[in-house]
Amino acid sequence: MASFNLDGESFEYLRQDPGHPPEETRSWEYGNYPKIGVTLPLAGGRTMDVYAHASRWNPSFVLVGWADDRDHSHWAWVPAGNIRRVTGSEWDIEEYRRSPEKLRHIRWGSRLPRFLPA
C-alpha cells in the first residue's frame, strides 16, 4: 500500500492493476492533463475524494496524479467510473484552500480566484 497525508490525516490508497495491456493505454498531451475530481479507493474498502490530473487512460482505468500536504506527488490507476471533470472555479477553490494563508498573495497575486469578489 502507498500512503499520503491530506489535511493532516494519513491515508493508504490502493495501487490497482490497470487491467489492460500497455498497448491499449493512451496519453493526454504533456502539460494539457485534464483537471478532475477522483473518488480514490483506499485500504479497507473506504474511499475519499481528491482533486487530481489525469495523464493516461485505457478502456477501464485512468492514471491520476495528485499532491499531498507536503507537495509530494502520488499516482494511481483508478476505475474510469470514479472520475469526474471539474470546473475552473471548483479547481481554484481547492487550490486557494490548500494554499498557506501567508503565501496566498504570492500564488494568486492580483488575480483573485473566480469564486471571490474582486
C-alpha positions as CSV (number, residue, x, y, z in Angstrom):
1,M,0.0,0.0,0.0
2,A,1.1,3.6,-0.7
3,S,0.2,6.3,1.7
4,F,-0.2,10.1,1.7
5,N,-1.2,12.9,4.0
6,L,-4.1,15.2,3.2
7,D,-5.5,17.9,5.5
8,G,-3.3,16.5,8.3
9,E,-4.7,12.9,8.1
10,S,-2.8,9.9,6.7
11,F,-4.4,7.6,4.1
12,E,-3.4,4.4,2.4
13,Y,-4.5,4.1,-1.2
14,L,-4.8,1.0,-3.4
15,R,-2.3,0.6,-6.3
16,Q,-4.5,-1.2,-8.7
17,D,-3.5,-3.1,-11.8
18,P,-4.9,-1.1,-14.8
19,G,-6.3,-4.4,-16.2
20,H,-5.3,-3.9,-19.8
21,P,-2.0,-4.5,-21.8
22,P,0.2,-1.4,-22.2
23,E,-0.6,-1.1,-25.9
24,E,-4.2,-0.2,-25.1
25,T,-3.0,2.8,-22.9
26,R,-3.3,6.3,-24.3
27,S,-1.9,9.6,-23.0
28,W,-3.1,13.2,-22.9
29,E,-0.6,15.7,-24.3
30,Y,2.1,16.6,-21.7
31,G,1.0,19.8,-19.9
32,N,-2.6,19.5,-21.0
33,Y,-3.7,17.0,-18.5
34,P,-7.4,17.4,-17.6
35,K,-8.3,18.6,-14.1
36,I,-10.5,16.1,-12.4
37,G,-12.2,15.0,-9.2
38,V,-11.5,11.4,-8.2
39,T,-13.1,9.0,-5.8
40,L,-9.9,7.3,-4.7
41,P,-10.1,3.7,-3.4
42,L,-8.4,3.4,0.0
43,A,-7.3,0.5,2.0
44,G,-10.0,-1.2,4.0
45,G,-12.7,-0.6,1.3
46,R,-13.0,3.2,2.1
47,T,-12.9,5.9,-0.5
48,M,-12.1,9.6,-0.5
49,D,-12.4,12.5,-3.0
50,V,-9.3,14.2,-4.2
51,Y,-8.5,16.7,-6.9
52,A,-6.0,15.4,-9.5
53,H,-4.8,15.5,-13.0
54,A,-5.4,12.6,-15.5
55,S,-2.4,11.7,-17.5
56,R,-3.2,8.3,-19.2
57,W,-6.2,6.1,-19.7
58,N,-7.2,2.7,-21.1
59,P,-10.7,1.3,-21.7
60,S,-11.3,0.7,-17.9
61,F,-8.9,2.8,-15.8
62,V,-7.4,6.3,-15.7
63,L,-4.0,7.1,-14.3
64,V,-4.4,10.1,-11.9
65,G,-1.8,12.2,-10.1
66,W,-2.2,14.5,-7.1
67,A,-0.1,16.2,-4.5
68,D,-0.3,15.7,-0.7
69,D,0.2,18.1,2.2
70,R,3.9,18.0,1.7
71,D,3.6,18.6,-2.0
72,H,4.7,15.0,-2.7
73,S,3.3,13.6,-5.9
74,H,1.3,10.4,-6.0
75,W,-0.2,8.4,-8.9
76,A,-2.7,5.6,-9.0
77,W,-4.8,3.8,-11.6
78,V,-8.4,4.4,-10.8
79,P,-11.6,2.9,-12.3
80,A,-12.9,5.2,-15.0
81,G,-16.3,5.4,-13.2
82,N,-14.5,7.1,-10.3
83,I,-13.5,10.1,-12.4
84,R,-15.4,13.4,-13.0
85,R,-14.4,16.6,-14.7
86,V,-14.2,19.7,-12.5
87,T,-14.9,23.4,-13.4
88,G,-12.2,26.0,-13.3
89,S,-13.9,27.6,-10.3
90,E,-14.0,24.4,-8.4
91,W,-10.3,23.8,-9.1
92,D,-9.5,27.4,-8.0
93,I,-11.4,26.9,-4.7
94,E,-9.4,23.8,-3.9
95,E,-6.0,25.4,-4.8
96,Y,-6.9,28.5,-2.8
97,R,-8.0,26.4,0.2
98,R,-4.8,24.4,0.1
99,S,-2.5,27.4,-0.2
100,P,-0.9,28.5,3.0
101,E,-2.6,31.8,4.1
102,K,0.7,33.6,4.4
103,L,1.6,32.7,0.8
104,R,-1.7,33.3,-0.9
105,H,-0.7,36.7,-2.1
106,I,2.3,35.2,-3.9
107,R,0.3,32.4,-5.5
108,W,-2.7,34.5,-6.5
109,G,-1.2,38.0,-6.9
110,S,-3.7,40.4,-8.0
111,R,-5.8,37.7,-9.7
112,L,-8.4,36.5,-7.2
113,P,-9.9,33.1,-7.7
114,R,-13.2,33.2,-9.7
115,F,-15.2,32.4,-6.6
116,L,-14.0,35.5,-4.6
117,P,-15.5,39.0,-5.3
118,A,-13.0,41.5,-6.7
